[in-house]
């Protein structure tokens, strides 16, 4: 039996990972609407309305599956939203499974928050949810995100032609077996 209550709120050394709520719209609109946080996003920054639609989808995932992307806050200042991330079911090309996602406010970059949250997300995926694999979709030029995925043990797995006229996106993957072996 899965203990979904162990997935939110969750604390790491520096982060509070809590269930994403519709009331997070202001922070989500700022972060997802910032050109800096969308430098590798082929569709560019999101409007407040498209962010609201995205947020509704993410909140609905929590309602359906009892887990999903978190609102990531500082433990020291829990009302400050640093970003969003976690794992959620997603179709990626021919692959269907848990997708790891993270997007943080630009002023938080380079502090290891994405790696810290991603490690918690893998623990949730493999230890709590007992999933077989986690995938990560990343644009080829997004070196910082690729490094984060590699730091948590993910390896380049495949490519997917998901943006017409652009280079194929990269799919990283880690299996439960590899994750658990690295933990021992």
C-alpha positions as CSV (number, residue, x, y, z in Angstrom):
1,X,0.0,0.0,0.0
2,X,1.4,3.4,-1.0
3,X,1.7,6.0,1.7
4,X,0.8,9.1,-0.4
5,X,0.8,11.3,2.7
6,X,4.6,10.9,2.8
7,X,4.8,12.8,-0.5
8,X,3.6,16.2,0.8
9,X,4.8,18.1,2.6
10,X,8.3,16.7,2.3
11,X,11.5,18.3,3.7
12,X,15.0,18.1,2.4
13,X,18.1,19.7,4.0
14,X,17.1,23.2,2.7
15,X,13.8,22.8,0.9
16,X,10.1,22.4,1.7
17,X,8.4,20.4,-1.1
18,X,4.6,20.8,-0.8
19,X,1.6,19.9,-2.9
20,X,1.1,22.4,-5.6
21,X,-2.0,24.5,-5.2
22,X,-4.0,26.7,-7.5
23,X,-3.2,29.6,-5.1
24,X,0.4,29.3,-6.3
25,X,-0.6,31.1,-9.5
26,X,1.3,34.3,-8.7
27,X,4.6,32.6,-8.2
28,X,4.0,30.2,-11.1
29,X,3.2,33.1,-13.4
30,X,6.4,35.0,-12.4
31,X,8.7,32.0,-12.8
32,X,7.1,30.6,-16.0
33,X,6.7,34.0,-17.5
34,X,10.3,35.1,-17.0
35,X,12.3,35.1,-20.3
36,X,15.4,33.9,-18.4
37,X,13.7,30.7,-17.1
38,X,12.6,30.0,-20.7
39,X,15.8,30.5,-22.5
40,X,15.7,26.9,-23.8
41,X,11.9,26.7,-24.1
42,X,11.0,26.8,-27.9
43,X,7.6,28.3,-27.1
44,X,9.1,31.0,-24.9
45,X,7.7,32.5,-21.7
46,X,4.2,31.7,-20.7
47,X,1.4,34.2,-20.2
48,X,-0.4,34.3,-16.9
49,X,-3.4,32.5,-18.6
50,X,-1.3,29.7,-20.1
51,X,0.5,29.3,-16.8
52,X,-2.9,29.0,-15.1
53,X,-3.9,26.3,-17.5
54,X,-0.7,24.5,-16.8
55,X,-1.1,24.9,-13.1
56,X,-4.7,23.5,-13.3
57,X,-3.3,20.4,-15.1
58,X,-0.7,19.9,-12.4
59,X,-3.2,20.3,-9.5
60,X,-5.5,17.9,-11.3
61,X,-2.7,15.4,-11.4
62,X,-2.4,15.6,-7.6
63,X,-6.2,15.0,-7.3
64,X,-6.1,12.0,-9.7
65,X,-2.8,10.4,-8.7
66,X,-2.2,11.7,-5.2
67,X,1.3,12.9,-6.2
68,X,2.8,15.3,-8.8
69,X,5.0,18.4,-9.1
70,X,5.7,20.2,-5.9
71,X,5.9,23.9,-5.1
72,X,9.4,24.2,-3.9
73,X,10.1,26.6,-1.0
74,X,12.9,27.4,1.4
75,X,12.7,25.8,4.8
76,X,14.0,29.0,6.3
77,X,11.4,31.2,4.5
78,X,8.5,28.8,3.6
79,X,6.4,31.5,2.1
80,X,9.1,32.2,-0.5
81,X,8.5,30.0,-3.6
82,X,11.8,29.1,-5.2
83,X,10.4,27.1,-8.1
84,X,8.4,24.0,-9.1
85,X,9.4,20.4,-9.7
86,X,9.0,16.8,-9.0
87,X,7.6,13.8,-10.9
88,X,4.4,13.4,-12.7
89,X,3.0,11.0,-15.3
90,X,3.5,12.3,-18.8
91,X,3.6,11.1,-22.4
92,X,7.0,11.8,-23.9
93,X,7.1,10.8,-27.6
94,X,6.6,7.0,-27.5
95,X,7.4,6.8,-23.8
96,X,4.8,7.0,-21.1
97,X,5.9,7.2,-17.5
98,X,7.1,9.5,-14.8
99,X,8.7,12.7,-16.0
100,X,11.0,14.6,-13.7
101,X,10.6,18.4,-14.1
102,X,12.1,21.5,-12.5
103,X,11.9,25.2,-13.1
104,X,13.3,27.7,-10.6
105,X,13.4,31.5,-10.3
106,X,16.5,32.8,-12.0
107,X,17.9,34.3,-8.8
108,X,18.0,30.8,-7.2
109,X,20.2,29.2,-9.9
110,X,23.5,27.7,-9.1
111,X,22.7,26.9,-5.5
112,X,21.9,23.2,-5.9
113,X,18.2,23.5,-5.3
114,X,17.2,21.6,-8.5
115,X,19.6,18.7,-7.6
116,X,18.3,18.6,-4.0
117,X,14.7,18.5,-5.1
118,X,15.4,16.0,-7.9
119,X,17.0,13.6,-5.4
120,X,13.8,13.7,-3.3
121,X,11.7,13.2,-6.4
122,X,13.7,10.0,-7.3
123,X,13.3,8.7,-3.8
124,X,9.5,9.3,-4.0
125,X,9.4,7.6,-7.5
126,X,11.4,4.6,-6.6
127,X,11.0,4.0,-2.9
128,X,7.4,5.3,-2.2
129,X,5.7,4.7,-5.6
130,X,7.9,1.7,-6.6
131,X,8.0,2.9,-10.3
132,X,10.2,1.1,-12.8
133,X,11.8,4.2,-14.4
134,X,11.9,8.0,-14.4
135,X,12.4,10.0,-17.6
136,X,13.6,13.6,-18.1
137,X,12.9,15.6,-21.2
138,X,15.5,18.3,-21.9
139,X,16.5,20.5,-24.8
140,X,20.0,19.7,-26.1
141,X,21.4,23.2,-25.4
142,X,20.1,23.2,-21.8
143,X,23.5,22.3,-20.3
144,X,22.6,23.2,-16.7
145,X,19.5,21.0,-16.7
146,X,21.4,18.2,-18.4
147,X,24.1,18.4,-15.7
148,X,21.4,18.2,-13.0
149,X,19.9,15.1,-14.5
150,X,23.4,13.5,-14.8
151,X,24.2,14.4,-11.2
152,X,21.2,12.4,-10.0
153,X,22.3,9.4,-12.0
154,X,20.2,9.8,-15.1
155,X,21.7,8.8,-18.5
156,X,20.9,9.8,-22.0
157,X,18.4,7.3,-23.3
158,X,16.8,8.5,-26.5
159,X,15.8,11.5,-28.6
160,X,12.3,12.7,-29.6
161,X,11.3,15.0,-32.4
162,X,8.9,17.0,-30.4
163,X,9.5,20.6,-31.7
164,X,9.0,21.0,-35.5
165,X,12.1,22.7,-37.1
166,X,14.2,22.3,-34.0
167,X,16.8,19.8,-32.9
168,X,15.4,16.7,-31.2
169,X,14.8,16.9,-27.5
170,X,16.8,14.5,-25.3
171,X,15.3,11.9,-23.0
172,X,17.3,11.0,-20.0
173,X,16.3,7.9,-17.9
174,X,17.1,6.2,-14.7
175,X,15.7,2.8,-13.7
176,X,14.6,1.7,-10.2
177,X,17.3,-1.0,-10.3
178,X,20.1,1.5,-11.1
179,X,18.7,4.0,-8.5
180,X,18.6,1.4,-5.7
181,X,22.0,0.1,-6.6
182,X,23.5,3.6,-6.3
183,X,21.9,4.0,-2.9
184,X,23.6,1.0,-1.4
